[in-house]
Amino acid sequence: MKKIVLLSDTHSYLDNRILPYLENVDEIWHAGDIGDNSILENLEKLAPIKAVYGNIDDHAIRNKLPKILEWETDGMSIMMTHIGGRPQKFEKGIKELLVQKKPKVFICGHSHILLVQYIKELDCLILNPGACGKTGWHKKQTILQFDIENGNIKNMNVIEFDRQPRIIE
């Protein structure tokens, strides 16, 4: 069994309130818009990280991370990208990619909208952890926490916090 925390859209801000949820996990997954390389460095101190770059990420992050990441873990195939859309309106080319690659889990970020939805036609669970940074229009900062065991997701929890205000200096 693997313990996973999934987050996205930190936008250069790692909220201290999420740190207790990152302890004792096997992996941290970040679905893009990291914002600053120091976020990756801080997360890597806590657990191995799997991540993709997002549309706000600079060349340093883009040179370090892929746009689309595919892997298998504990009997489950996973695909992650930053801009994926939602089942009713996937981004251009995403549905075709899902049909071709057939991942059991598809992860994206970008929308700042938390989404956990199984799509029967694709036999695929769509996960968007929302946004855990403080930049954007979201009212809650959210992350997902779950276990993967024998090709199944178990013990899924949504962790949410009231959004920290953005301070302009």
C-alpha positions in Angstrom: 0.0 0.0 0.0 1.2 3.5 -0.8 0.1 6.7 0.9 -0.3 9.6 -1.5 -0.9 13.3 -1.2 -2.0 15.1 -4.4 -1.8 18.8 -4.8 -1.7 21.4 -7.5 -1.5 25.2 -8.2 0.8 26.2 -5.3 1.8 29.3 -7.3 5.0 29.7 -5.3 3.3 29.3 -1.9 3.5 26.2 0.3 1.0 26.7 3.1 2.3 25.5 6.5 -1.2 24.1 7.3 -0.7 21.3 4.7 2.6 20.2 6.1 1.2 17.7 8.7 -0.7 15.9 5.8 2.6 15.5 4.0 4.3 13.6 6.8 4.5 9.8 6.6 3.4 9.6 3.0 5.1 7.5 0.4 4.8 10.0 -2.4 3.7 13.6 -3.1 2.1 14.2 -6.5 2.0 17.8 -7.8 -0.2 18.6 -10.9 1.6 21.8 -12.0 1.7 25.5 -11.5 4.4 25.0 -8.9 5.6 28.6 -9.3 9.0 28.4 -7.8 11.7 25.7 -7.7 11.9 26.1 -3.9 8.5 24.5 -3.6 9.8 21.3 -5.3 12.9 21.4 -3.1 10.8 21.7 0.1 8.4 18.9 -1.0 11.3 16.6 -2.0 12.6 16.9 1.6 9.4 15.3 2.8 8.8 12.5 0.3 9.6 11.4 -3.3 7.7 13.7 -5.7 6.1 13.1 -9.0 5.2 16.4 -10.8 4.4 18.1 -14.1 5.0 21.7 -15.1 2.0 24.1 -15.4 1.4 27.1 -17.5 2.9 29.6 -15.0 6.0 27.6 -14.5 9.3 29.1 -15.8 12.0 27.5 -17.9 13.9 26.1 -14.9 10.9 24.1 -13.8 9.9 23.2 -17.4 13.5 21.9 -18.0 13.2 19.7 -14.9 9.6 18.3 -15.3 7.5 16.9 -18.1 4.3 18.3 -19.5 2.7 14.8 -19.3 3.8 12.1 -16.9 2.8 8.5 -17.1 3.7 5.8 -14.5 2.4 2.7 -12.8 2.2 2.3 -9.0 1.0 -0.7 -7.0 -0.9 -2.1 -9.9 -2.4 1.2 -11.1 -1.7 3.1 -14.3 -1.6 6.9 -13.9 -1.4 9.9 -16.3 -0.9 13.5 -15.1 -0.8 16.8 -16.8 -1.6 20.3 -15.7 -4.2 21.5 -18.2 -6.6 18.6 -18.8 -10.1 20.1 -18.5 -13.1 18.2 -17.2 -15.0 15.2 -18.5 -17.7 17.3 -20.2 -15.0 19.5 -21.8 -11.5 18.0 -22.0 -8.8 20.1 -23.4 -8.0 19.5 -27.0 -6.4 16.1 -27.5 -6.9 14.9 -23.9 -9.8 12.5 -24.5 -8.0 11.0 -27.4 -4.9 10.5 -25.3 -7.0 8.8 -22.5 -8.6 6.5 -25.1 -5.2 5.6 -26.5 -3.3 5.2 -23.2 -6.1 3.9 -21.0 -4.9 5.1 -17.6 -6.9 4.0 -14.6 -6.4 7.5 -13.1 -6.0 10.8 -14.9 -4.8 13.8 -12.9 -4.9 17.4 -13.8 -4.9 20.8 -12.1 -5.2 24.3 -13.6 -9.0 25.0 -12.9 -8.6 25.5 -9.1 -11.8 23.3 -8.9 -11.6 20.1 -6.8 -12.9 17.2 -8.9 -13.1 13.4 -8.2 -15.1 11.7 -10.9 -15.2 8.2 -12.4 -15.9 8.2 -16.1 -17.4 4.8 -17.0 -16.9 5.2 -20.8 -13.1 5.6 -20.2 -12.9 3.3 -17.2 -10.9 6.1 -15.6 -11.0 8.1 -12.4 -10.4 11.8 -13.0 -8.7 13.7 -10.1 -8.2 17.4 -9.8 -7.0 18.4 -6.3 -8.1 22.0 -6.7 -5.6 24.6 -5.6 -3.5 24.7 -2.5 -1.8 28.1 -3.1 -3.3 31.5 -2.4 -3.2 32.9 -5.9 -6.4 32.5 -7.9 -10.2 32.8 -7.5 -10.8 29.7 -5.3 -12.3 30.2 -1.9 -10.8 27.1 -0.3 -7.3 25.7 -0.5 -7.6 21.9 -1.2 -5.5 18.8 -1.4 -6.4 15.1 -1.8 -5.0 12.4 0.4 -5.5 8.6 -0.4 -4.0 5.2 -0.4 -3.3 2.9 -3.4 -3.4 -0.8 -2.8 -3.5 -3.6 -5.3 -4.6 -1.3 -8.1 -7.3 0.4 -6.1 -7.7 3.8 -4.5 -8.8 3.7 -0.9 -9.4 6.0 2.0 -9.7 9.2 -0.2 -9.9 12.4 1.9 -10.4 16.0 0.8 -8.4 18.3 3.0 -9.5 21.9 2.8 -8.6 25.2 4.4 -10.1 28.6 4.3 -8.0 30.5 1.8 -5.1 32.6 3.0 -5.3 36.1 1.7 -2.7 37.2 -0.9 -0.5 39.9 0.6 0.9 42.3 -1.9 4.1 43.8 -0.7 
